[in-house]
């Protein structure tokens, strides 16, 4: 059976190299197997330029029906795992049918690529961008190589950013006013606000502020909703002494792995964020007040 040894080894090595790979910003990307890799970061309308290197294993030739490279933007829903929905698909033919005997380098360029959505790894959905090289062959399986990269898109400061004012009330027992200084926050922002106690006739044990992410995938009866609590902050331990007291709120957002808010991405998924105020009384009853906020990635200035 020795003749089988090495029969399934690849006939060539394929590398995808970005032209500006050394100077371009690199970011961490968590793969499905839990491993973290470092990949280059792009944003929409950038050029994607580089080269594909194909190197046959010594002593072997590679017969092929052509070589191509694709730039793909894909959405995968985990309840439909393995099926990718392409929202961006660009192709460059690199070689006509023939044979490869030695190392060969193919330059490629995708100019001002529209990459409208950010890369995202969620509970039930993944949005990714890849370069895919395919060496087409007869009678045997194609040789395919992937190179993933991350897309981050930036926004300017919003022209309108209204404050949020809410009331929490239980008739004749509790009346609280809650104020946040704005309703839109960038990923390195600070939540600033104040809580006013107008009436307190129940014994409050503690008060927390939660940041929650709600991911919706699918549509109609096949809609899946997952809510995660990403962070909890204790605002108060014990009850206010009297009505008229107030406590400040000041929370930094940057330590937490937030994404921007995504609304109906390619009719496949949405990601929304909420501030959730939780009051717990001495009988462990919990009172909630939830407010949706917008998260965005601030345009970086040099």
Secondary structure by P-SEA (a helix, b strand, c coil): cccccccccccbbbbbbbccccccbbbbbbccccbbbbbbbbcccccbbbbbbbbccccbbbbbccccccccccccccccccbbbbcbbbbbbcccccccccbbbbbbbbcccccccccccccccccbbbbbbbbccccbbbbbbbbbbbbbbbbccccbbbbbbbbbbccccbbbbbbbccccccccbbbbbccccccccccccbbbbbbbbbbbccccccbbbbbbbcccccccccccccccbbbbbbbbccccccccccccccccbbbbbbbbbbbbccccbbbbbbbbbbbbbccccc
